[in-house]
Amino acid sequence: MKLLLQWLLSAAALLMVAYLYSGVVISSFGAAMLAALVMGLLNAVVRPILVVLTLPVTVVTLGLFLFVINALMFWAASGLLAGFAVSGFVAALIGSLLYSVLGMLIDVALQQVFSKR
């Protein structure tokens, strides 16, 4: 139940990012749900590999390079899907930052809801 609710809220967060920032375009809620799924899969499979491969750069930049990796995952998801478009790398960076903040808020809210049970 928690996973399904998190998926739906992540899709809503993507729609909120598209509403707040014009560099990100999502055509429908179904496209947002598919984009949330693809981004979750990319972050589970590809992101750890990129983090390990770029570890020296991440250490030198004191972790700031992780923002670049997040933006690349956001941009890659938009490249794989038809209803989800990002206008460029800077738009992916801003969109991924907004999506991360909303994702943290979702995690905190779900933690509060499911910890009271």
N, CA, C and O atoms as a GROMACS GRO file, in nm:
protein
  468
    1MET      N    1   0.082  -0.120   0.000
    1MET     CA    2   0.000   0.000   0.000
    1MET      C    3   0.087   0.126   0.000
    1MET      O    4   0.060   0.222  -0.072
    2LYS      N    5   0.192   0.123   0.083
    2LYS     CA    6   0.280   0.240   0.092
    2LYS      C    7   0.350   0.266  -0.041
    2LYS      O    8   0.365   0.381  -0.082
    3LEU      N    9   0.393   0.159  -0.107
    3LEU     CA   10   0.464   0.174  -0.235
    3LEU      C   11   0.372   0.232  -0.342
    3LEU      O   12   0.414   0.318  -0.420
    4LEU      N   13   0.249   0.187  -0.346
    4LEU     CA   14   0.153   0.239  -0.443
    4LEU      C   15   0.123   0.386  -0.417
    4LEU      O   16   0.115   0.467  -0.510
    5LEU      N   17   0.105   0.421  -0.290
    5LEU     CA   18   0.079   0.560  -0.254
    5LEU      C   19   0.199   0.649  -0.287
    5LEU      O   20   0.182   0.761  -0.334
    6GLN      N   21   0.320   0.598  -0.262
    6GLN     CA   22   0.440   0.675  -0.294
    6GLN      C   23   0.453   0.695  -0.444
    6GLN      O   24   0.495   0.802  -0.489
    7TRP      N   25   0.417   0.594  -0.522
    7TRP     CA   26   0.422   0.605  -0.668
    7TRP      C   27   0.323   0.711  -0.718
    7TRP      O   28   0.358   0.793  -0.803
    8LEU      N   29   0.202   0.709  -0.665
    8LEU     CA   30   0.102   0.808  -0.706
    8LEU      C   31   0.143   0.950  -0.665
    8LEU      O   32   0.126   1.044  -0.741
    9LEU      N   33   0.197   0.963  -0.544
    9LEU     CA   34   0.241   1.095  -0.499
    9LEU      C   35   0.363   1.144  -0.576
    9LEU      O   36   0.378   1.264  -0.599
   10SER      N   37   0.449   1.052  -0.617
   10SER     CA   38   0.565   1.091  -0.699
   10SER      C   39   0.520   1.140  -0.836
   10SER      O   40   0.576   1.235  -0.891
   11ALA      N   41   0.418   1.075  -0.890
   11ALA     CA   42   0.362   1.122  -1.018
   11ALA      C   43   0.301   1.260  -1.001
   11ALA      O   44   0.316   1.346  -1.088
   12ALA      N   45   0.233   1.281  -0.890
   12ALA     CA   46   0.176   1.415  -0.862
   12ALA      C   47   0.288   1.517  -0.844
   12ALA      O   48   0.273   1.632  -0.884
   13ALA      N   49   0.398   1.476  -0.783
   13ALA     CA   50   0.512   1.567  -0.766
   13ALA      C   51   0.571   1.606  -0.902
   13ALA      O   52   0.612   1.720  -0.922
   14LEU      N   53   0.575   1.512  -0.995
   14LEU     CA   54   0.623   1.543  -1.130
   14LEU      C   55   0.531   1.644  -1.198
   14LEU      O   56   0.578   1.735  -1.267
   15LEU      N   57   0.402   1.628  -1.179
   15LEU     CA   58   0.308   1.725  -1.234
   15LEU      C   59   0.329   1.862  -1.170
   15LEU      O   60   0.316   1.965  -1.237
   16MET      N   61   0.360   1.864  -1.042
   16MET     CA   62   0.387   1.990  -0.972
   16MET      C   63   0.515   2.055  -1.026
   16MET      O   64   0.520   2.177  -1.041
   17VAL      N   65   0.616   1.975  -1.054
   17VAL     CA   66   0.739   2.030  -1.112
   17VAL      C   67   0.709   2.092  -1.248
   17VAL      O   68   0.758   2.201  -1.279
   18ALA      N   69   0.630   2.022  -1.328
   18ALA     CA   70   0.593   2.076  -1.460
   18ALA      C   71   0.511   2.203  -1.447
   18ALA      O   72   0.521   2.292  -1.531
   19TYR      N   73   0.431   2.213  -1.342
   19TYR     CA   74   0.350   2.333  -1.320
   19TYR      C   75   0.438   2.449  -1.275
   19TYR      O   76   0.418   2.563  -1.317
   20LEU      N   77   0.535   2.420  -1.188
   20LEU     CA   78   0.620   2.524  -1.133
   20LEU      C   79   0.729   2.573  -1.228
   20LEU      O   80   0.769   2.689  -1.224
   21TYR      N   81   0.776   2.484  -1.314
   21TYR     CA   82   0.890   2.518  -1.400
   21TYR      C   83   0.858   2.484  -1.545
   21TYR      O   84   0.822   2.370  -1.576
   22SER      N   85   0.870   2.582  -1.632
   22SER     CA   86   0.831   2.564  -1.772
   22SER      C   87   0.928   2.479  -1.853
   22SER      O   88   0.896   2.440  -1.965
   23GLY      N   89   1.046   2.448  -1.800
   23GLY     CA   90   1.142   2.366  -1.873
   23GLY      C   91   1.108   2.218  -1.871
   23GLY      O   92   1.168   2.139  -1.944
   24VAL      N   93   1.010   2.181  -1.789
   24VAL     CA   94   0.965   2.042  -1.778
   24VAL      C   95   0.819   2.038  -1.824
   24VAL      O   96   0.737   2.116  -1.778
   25VAL      N   97   0.788   1.945  -1.915
   25VAL     CA   98   0.653   1.932  -1.968
   25VAL      C   99   0.608   1.787  -1.952
   25VAL      O  100   0.678   1.694  -1.991
   26ILE      N  101   0.490   1.770  -1.895
   26ILE     CA  102   0.428   1.638  -1.882
   26ILE      C  103   0.289   1.647  -1.942
   26ILE      O  104   0.211   1.736  -1.908
   27SER      N  105   0.257   1.554  -2.031
   27SER     CA  106   0.133   1.564  -2.107
   27SER      C  107   0.009   1.521  -2.029
   27SER      O  108  -0.099   1.574  -2.052
   28SER      N  109   0.022   1.426  -1.936
   28SER     CA  110  -0.095   1.376  -1.864
   28SER      C  111  -0.052   1.310  -1.734
   28SER      O  112   0.067   1.291  -1.709
   29PHE      N  113  -0.150   1.276  -1.652
   29PHE     CA  114  -0.118   1.207  -1.527
   29PHE      C  115  -0.065   1.067  -1.554
   29PHE      O  116   0.021   1.018  -1.481
   30GLY      N  117  -0.115   1.002  -1.658
   30GLY     CA  118  -0.063   0.870  -1.697
   30GLY      C  119   0.083   0.877  -1.736
   30GLY      O  120   0.162   0.790  -1.701
   31ALA      N  121   0.119   0.982  -1.810
   31ALA     CA  122   0.260   1.001  -1.847
   31ALA      C  123   0.343   1.029  -1.723
   31ALA      O  124   0.458   0.985  -1.715
   32ALA      N  125   0.287   1.101  -1.626
   32ALA     CA  126   0.358   1.128  -1.502
   32ALA      C  127   0.378   1.000  -1.422
   32ALA      O  128   0.483   0.981  -1.361
   33MET      N  129   0.279   0.913  -1.422
   33MET     CA  130   0.293   0.785  -1.351
   33MET      C  131   0.400   0.699  -1.416
   33MET      O  132   0.481   0.637  -1.347
   34LEU      N  133   0.400   0.694  -1.549
   34LEU     CA  134   0.502   0.618  -1.619
   34LEU      C  135   0.641   0.678  -1.598
   34LEU      O  136   0.738   0.605  -1.580
   35ALA      N  137   0.650   0.811  -1.598
   35ALA     CA  138   0.778   0.877  -1.575
   35ALA      C  139   0.828   0.852  -1.433
   35ALA      O  140   0.947   0.831  -1.413
   36ALA      N  141   0.738   0.852  -1.335
   36ALA     CA  142   0.779   0.823  -1.197
   36ALA      C  143   0.830   0.680  -1.186
   36ALA      O  144   0.927   0.654  -1.114
   37LEU      N  145   0.766   0.588  -1.255
   37LEU     CA  146   0.812   0.449  -1.255
   37LEU      C  147   0.949   0.435  -1.320
   37LEU      O  148   1.038   0.371  -1.264
   38VAL      N  149   0.966   0.496  -1.436
   38VAL     CA  150   1.095   0.488  -1.508
   38VAL      C  151   1.206   0.555  -1.427
   38VAL      O  152   1.318   0.503  -1.419
   39MET      N  153   1.176   0.670  -1.367
   39MET     CA  154   1.279   0.737  -1.286
   39MET      C  155   1.315   0.653  -1.163
   39MET      O  156   1.431   0.648  -1.123
   40GLY      N  157   1.216   0.588  -1.105
   40GLY     CA  158   1.245   0.499  -0.993
   40GLY      C  159   1.334   0.383  -1.034
   40GLY      O  160   1.428   0.347  -0.962
   41LEU      N  161   1.306   0.326  -1.149
   41LEU     CA  162   1.390   0.216  -1.199
   41LEU      C  163   1.531   0.262  -1.234
   41LEU      O  164   1.629   0.195  -1.202
   42LEU      N  165   1.541   0.378  -1.300
   42LEU     CA  166   1.673   0.432  -1.332
   42LEU      C  167   1.754   0.462  -1.206
   42LEU      O  168   1.873   0.435  -1.199
   43ASN      N  169   1.686   0.518  -1.106
   43ASN     CA  170   1.756   0.550  -0.981
   43ASN      C  171   1.794   0.426  -0.904
   43ASN      O  172   1.890   0.429  -0.826
   44ALA      N  173   1.722   0.316  -0.923
   44ALA     CA  174   1.755   0.191  -0.854
   44ALA      C  175   1.864   0.112  -0.924
   44ALA      O  176   1.941   0.041  -0.860
   45VAL      N  177   1.872   0.123  -1.057
   45VAL     CA  178   1.965   0.039  -1.133
   45VAL      C  179   2.086   0.117  -1.184
   45VAL      O  180   2.200   0.076  -1.159
   46VAL      N  181   2.065   0.227  -1.253
   46VAL     CA  182   2.174   0.298  -1.320
   46VAL      C  183   2.247   0.394  -1.226
   46VAL      O  184   2.370   0.404  -1.231
   47ARG      N  185   2.173   0.462  -1.140
   47ARG     CA  186   2.234   0.564  -1.053
   47ARG      C  187   2.345   0.508  -0.964
   47ARG      O  188   2.450   0.572  -0.952
   48PRO      N  189   2.326   0.392  -0.899
   48PRO     CA  190   2.437   0.342  -0.815
   48PRO      C  191   2.565   0.314  -0.895
   48PRO      O  192   2.676   0.332  -0.845
   49ILE      N  193   2.549   0.270  -1.018
   49ILE     CA  194   2.666   0.245  -1.102
   49ILE      C  195   2.736   0.377  -1.134
   49ILE      O  196   2.859   0.385  -1.128
   50LEU      N  197   2.659   0.479  -1.169
   50LEU     CA  198   2.718   0.610  -1.197
   50LEU      C  199   2.784   0.671  -1.073
   50LEU      O  200   2.888   0.736  -1.084
   51VAL      N  201   2.724   0.651  -0.957
   51VAL     CA  202   2.782   0.705  -0.834
   51VAL      C  203   2.918   0.641  -0.808
   51VAL      O  204   3.013   0.710  -0.771
   52VAL      N  205   2.928   0.511  -0.827
   52VAL     CA  206   3.056   0.443  -0.806
   52VAL      C  207   3.159   0.486  -0.910
   52VAL      O  208   3.275   0.510  -0.876
   53LEU      N  209   3.118   0.495  -1.036
   53LEU     CA  210   3.213   0.532  -1.142
   53LEU      C  211   3.263   0.676  -1.128
   53LEU      O  212   3.376   0.706  -1.168
   54THR      N  213   3.181   0.763  -1.073
   54THR     CA  214   3.220   0.904  -1.061
   54THR      C  215   3.262   0.940  -0.919
   54THR      O  216   3.264   1.058  -0.883
   55LEU      N  217   3.294   0.841  -0.839
   55LEU     CA  218   3.329   0.866  -0.700
   55LEU      C  219   3.445   0.964  -0.682
   55LEU      O  220   3.437   1.051  -0.595
   56PRO      N  221   3.553   0.955  -0.762
   56PRO     CA  222   3.661   1.054  -0.745
   56PRO      C  223   3.615   1.198  -0.770
   56PRO      O  224   3.652   1.289  -0.696
   57VAL      N  225   3.533   1.219  -0.873
   57VAL     CA  226   3.483   1.353  -0.902
   57VAL      C  227   3.390   1.398  -0.790
   57VAL      O  228   3.391   1.515  -0.752
   58THR      N  229   3.310   1.307  -0.739
   58THR     CA  230   3.217   1.341  -0.630
   58THR      C  231   3.293   1.381  -0.504
   58THR      O  232   3.254   1.475  -0.435
   59VAL      N  233   3.400   1.311  -0.475
   59VAL     CA  234   3.481   1.345  -0.357
   59VAL      C  235   3.547   1.481  -0.375
   59VAL      O  236   3.548   1.563  -0.282
   60VAL      N  237   3.602   1.506  -0.492
   60VAL     CA  238   3.670   1.634  -0.517
   60VAL      C  239   3.571   1.751  -0.509
   60VAL      O  240   3.607   1.858  -0.460
   61THR      N  241   3.448   1.730  -0.556
   61THR     CA  242   3.349   1.837  -0.553
   61THR      C  243   3.267   1.838  -0.424
   61THR      O  244   3.167   1.908  -0.413
   62LEU      N  245   3.310   1.759  -0.326
   62LEU     CA  246   3.244   1.750  -0.195
   62LEU      C  247   3.096   1.710  -0.208
   62LEU      O  248   3.011   1.759  -0.133
   63GLY      N  249   3.068   1.621  -0.301
   63GLY     CA  250   2.934   1.567  -0.318
   63GLY      C  251   2.844   1.643  -0.413
   63GLY      O  252   2.734   1.597  -0.444
   64LEU      N  253   2.889   1.758  -0.461
   64LEU     CA  254   2.804   1.838  -0.549
   64LEU      C  255   2.779   1.770  -0.684
   64LEU      O  256   2.680   1.800  -0.751
   65PHE      N  257   2.869   1.680  -0.723
   65PHE     CA  258   2.850   1.611  -0.851
   65PHE      C  259   2.728   1.520  -0.847
   65PHE      O  260   2.677   1.481  -0.953
   66LEU      N  261   2.679   1.485  -0.730
   66LEU     CA  262   2.558   1.404  -0.720
   66LEU      C  263   2.437   1.477  -0.778
   66LEU      O  264   2.344   1.414  -0.827
   67PHE      N  265   2.439   1.610  -0.772
   67PHE     CA  266   2.332   1.688  -0.837
   67PHE      C  267   2.334   1.665  -0.988
   67PHE      O  268   2.228   1.658  -1.051
   68VAL      N  269   2.452   1.655  -1.045
   68VAL     CA  270   2.466   1.630  -1.189
   68VAL      C  271   2.412   1.491  -1.222
   68VAL      O  272   2.344   1.473  -1.323
   69ILE      N  273   2.444   1.393  -1.138
   69ILE     CA  274   2.394   1.257  -1.162
   69ILE      C  275   2.242   1.254  -1.153
   69ILE      O  276   2.177   1.189  -1.235
   70ASN      N  277   2.184   1.323  -1.055
   70ASN     CA  278   2.037   1.330  -1.045
   70ASN      C  279   1.977   1.395  -1.168
   70ASN      O  280   1.875   1.348  -1.219
   71ALA      N  281   2.039   1.502  -1.217
   71ALA     CA  282   1.990   1.568  -1.337
   71ALA      C  283   2.000   1.475  -1.458
   71ALA      O  284   1.910   1.474  -1.542
   72LEU      N  285   2.106   1.398  -1.467
   72LEU     CA  286   2.120   1.304  -1.578
   72LEU      C  287   2.012   1.196  -1.574
   72LEU      O  288   1.961   1.156  -1.679
   73MET      N  289   1.978   1.149  -1.456
   73MET     CA  290   1.871   1.049  -1.443
   73MET      C  291   1.736   1.109  -1.484
   73MET      O  292   1.656   1.044  -1.550
   74PHE      N  293   1.712   1.234  -1.444
   74PHE     CA  294   1.589   1.304  -1.480
   74PHE      C  295   1.581   1.323  -1.631
   74PHE      O  296   1.477   1.300  -1.693
   75TRP      N  297   1.693   1.365  -1.689
   75TRP     CA  298   1.700   1.388  -1.834
   75TRP      C  299   1.688   1.257  -1.911
   75TRP      O  300   1.622   1.253  -2.015
   76ALA      N  301   1.750   1.151  -1.861
   76ALA     CA  302   1.743   1.020  -1.928
   76ALA      C  303   1.599   0.969  -1.930
   76ALA      O  304   1.554   0.913  -2.030
   77ALA      N  305   1.527   0.988  -1.819
   77ALA     CA  306   1.388   0.944  -1.816
   77ALA      C  307   1.305   1.020  -1.919
   77ALA      O  308   1.217   0.962  -1.983
   78SER      N  309   1.333   1.148  -1.935
   78SER     CA  310   1.258   1.226  -2.035
   78SER      C  311   1.293   1.181  -2.176
   78SER      O  312   1.209   1.190  -2.266
   79GLY      N  313   1.413   1.135  -2.196
   79GLY     CA  314   1.452   1.086  -2.328
   79GLY      C  315   1.389   0.953  -2.363
   79GLY      O  316   1.375   0.920  -2.481
   80LEU      N  317   1.351   0.876  -2.263
   80LEU     CA  318   1.291   0.745  -2.287
   80LEU      C  319   1.140   0.748  -2.306
   80LEU      O  320   1.082   0.654  -2.360
   81LEU      N  321   1.077   0.856  -2.261
   81LEU     CA  322   0.931   0.862  -2.262
   81LEU      C  323   0.879   0.970  -2.355
   81LEU      O  324   0.942   1.074  -2.372
   82ALA      N  325   0.764   0.945  -2.414
   82ALA     CA  326   0.707   1.040  -2.508
   82ALA      C  327   0.631   1.154  -2.439
   82ALA      O  328   0.634   1.267  -2.488
   83GLY      N  329   0.564   1.128  -2.330
   83GLY     CA  330   0.483   1.230  -2.266
   83GLY      C  331   0.554   1.314  -2.162
   83GLY      O  332   0.492   1.392  -2.090
   84PHE      N  333   0.686   1.297  -2.153
   84PHE     CA  334   0.766   1.366  -2.052
   84PHE      C  335   0.885   1.429  -2.125
   84PHE      O  336   0.966   1.359  -2.184
   85ALA      N  337   0.893   1.563  -2.121
   85ALA     CA  338   0.997   1.633  -2.195
   85ALA      C  339   1.069   1.733  -2.104
   85ALA      O  340   1.007   1.802  -2.023
   86VAL      N  341   1.200   1.738  -2.120
   86VAL     CA  342   1.284   1.834  -2.049
   86VAL      C  343   1.362   1.910  -2.155
   86VAL      O  344   1.419   1.849  -2.245
   87SER      N  345   1.365   2.043  -2.146
   87SER     CA  346   1.420   2.124  -2.254
   87SER      C  347   1.572   2.128  -2.261
   87SER      O  348   1.625   2.178  -2.360
   88GLY      N  349   1.643   2.079  -2.164
   88GLY     CA  350   1.789   2.080  -2.168
   88GLY      C  351   1.847   2.039  -2.034
   88GLY      O  352   1.774   2.006  -1.941
   89PHE      N  353   1.980   2.042  -2.025
   89PHE     CA  354   2.044   1.997  -1.902
   89PHE      C  355   2.013   2.089  -1.784
   89PHE      O  356   1.989   2.041  -1.673
   90VAL      N  357   2.011   2.219  -1.805
   90VAL     CA  358   1.981   2.312  -1.695
   90VAL      C  359   1.838   2.290  -1.648
   90VAL      O  360   1.811   2.294  -1.528
   91ALA      N  361   1.747   2.267  -1.740
   91ALA     CA  362   1.609   2.237  -1.703
   91ALA      C  363   1.601   2.106  -1.626
   91ALA      O  364   1.523   2.093  -1.531
   92ALA      N  365   1.682   2.008  -1.666
   92ALA     CA  366   1.687   1.880  -1.593
   92ALA      C  367   1.743   1.901  -1.453
   92ALA      O  368   1.695   1.839  -1.357
   93LEU      N  369   1.843   1.986  -1.439
   93LEU     CA  370   1.900   2.014  -1.307
   93LEU      C  371   1.798   2.081  -1.216
   93LEU      O  372   1.781   2.039  -1.101
   94ILE      N  373   1.732   2.183  -1.266
   94ILE     CA  374   1.631   2.253  -1.186
   94ILE      C  375   1.512   2.160  -1.157
   94ILE      O  376   1.461   2.156  -1.045
   95GLY      N  377   1.468   2.086  -1.257
   95GLY     CA  378   1.357   1.993  -1.238
   95GLY      C  379   1.390   1.883  -1.138
   95GLY      O  380   1.306   1.847  -1.056
   96SER      N  381   1.512   1.831  -1.145
   96SER     CA  382   1.550   1.726  -1.051
   96SER      C  383   1.563   1.781  -0.909
   96SER      O  384   1.532   1.710  -0.813
   97LEU      N  385   1.607   1.904  -0.894
   97LEU     CA  386   1.612   1.965  -0.761
   97LEU      C  387   1.472   1.982  -0.703
   97LEU      O  388   1.447   1.948  -0.588
   98LEU      N  389   1.380   2.034  -0.784
   98LEU     CA  390   1.242   2.050  -0.738
   98LEU      C  391   1.179   1.914  -0.706
   98LEU      O  392   1.110   1.900  -0.604
   99TYR      N  393   1.203   1.816  -0.790
   99TYR     CA  394   1.148   1.682  -0.770
   99TYR      C  395   1.206   1.618  -0.644
   99TYR      O  396   1.136   1.547  -0.572
  100SER      N  397   1.334   1.643  -0.617
  100SER     CA  398   1.396   1.588  -0.496
  100SER      C  399   1.337   1.649  -0.370
  100SER      O  400   1.310   1.579  -0.273
  101VAL      N  401   1.316   1.780  -0.373
  101VAL     CA  402   1.255   1.847  -0.256
  101VAL      C  403   1.114   1.793  -0.233
  101VAL      O  404   1.077   1.762  -0.119
  102LEU      N  405   1.036   1.783  -0.339
  102LEU     CA  406   0.900   1.730  -0.324
  102LEU      C  407   0.903   1.583  -0.280
  102LEU      O  408   0.818   1.540  -0.202
  103GLY      N  409   0.999   1.508  -0.330
  103GLY     CA  410   1.014   1.368  -0.289
  103GLY      C  411   1.047   1.354  -0.142
  103GLY      O  412   0.997   1.264  -0.074
  104MET      N  413   1.132   1.444  -0.091
  104MET     CA  414   1.162   1.442   0.052
  104MET      C  415   1.037   1.473   0.135
  104MET      O  416   1.014   1.411   0.238
  105LEU      N  417   0.958   1.570   0.090
  105LEU     CA  418   0.833   1.602   0.160
  105LEU      C  419   0.736   1.484   0.158
  105LEU      O  420   0.670   1.457   0.258
  106ILE      N  421   0.729   1.414   0.047
  106ILE     CA  422   0.644   1.296   0.036
  106ILE      C  423   0.692   1.187   0.132
  106ILE      O  424   0.611   1.125   0.200
  107ASP      N  425   0.823   1.165   0.137
  107ASP     CA  426   0.877   1.064   0.227
  107ASP      C  427   0.847   1.095   0.373
  107ASP      O  428   0.812   1.006   0.450
  108VAL      N  429   0.862   1.221   0.411
  108VAL     CA  430   0.833   1.261   0.549
  108VAL      C  431   0.685   1.242   0.580
  108VAL      O  432   0.649   1.191   0.686
  109ALA      N  433   0.598   1.281   0.488
  109ALA     CA  434   0.454   1.267   0.509
  109ALA      C  435   0.414   1.120   0.520
  109ALA      O  436   0.336   1.084   0.607
  110LEU      N  437   0.468   1.036   0.432
  110LEU     CA  438   0.436   0.894   0.437
  110LEU      C  439   0.491   0.829   0.564
  110LEU      O  440   0.428   0.740   0.621
  111GLN      N  441   0.606   0.874   0.606
  111GLN     CA  442   0.664   0.822   0.730
  111GLN      C  443   0.573   0.855   0.848
  111GLN      O  444   0.553   0.772   0.937
  112GLN      N  445   0.518   0.975   0.849
  112GLN     CA  446   0.428   1.017   0.957
  112GLN      C  447   0.298   0.935   0.953
  112GLN      O  448   0.248   0.894   1.057
  113VAL      N  449   0.246   0.914   0.835
  113VAL     CA  450   0.119   0.841   0.821
  113VAL      C  451   0.136   0.696   0.861
  113VAL      O  452   0.054   0.642   0.936
  114PHE      N  453   0.241   0.630   0.812
  114PHE     CA  454   0.256   0.487   0.835
  114PHE      C  455   0.323   0.454   0.968
  114PHE      O  456   0.321   0.338   1.009
  115SER      N  457   0.381   0.551   1.036
  115SER     CA  458   0.441   0.523   1.166
  115SER      C  459   0.336   0.526   1.278
  115SER      O  460   0.361   0.477   1.388
  116LYS      N  461   0.220   0.584   1.252
  116LYS     CA  462   0.115   0.592   1.352
  116LYS      C  463   0.031   0.465   1.359
  116LYS      O  464  -0.055   0.452   1.446
  117ARG      N  465   0.054   0.374   1.270
  117ARG     CA  466  -0.024   0.250   1.268
  117ARG      C  467   0.029   0.149   1.362
  117ARG      O  468  -0.026   0.039   1.372
   0.00000   0.00000   0.00000
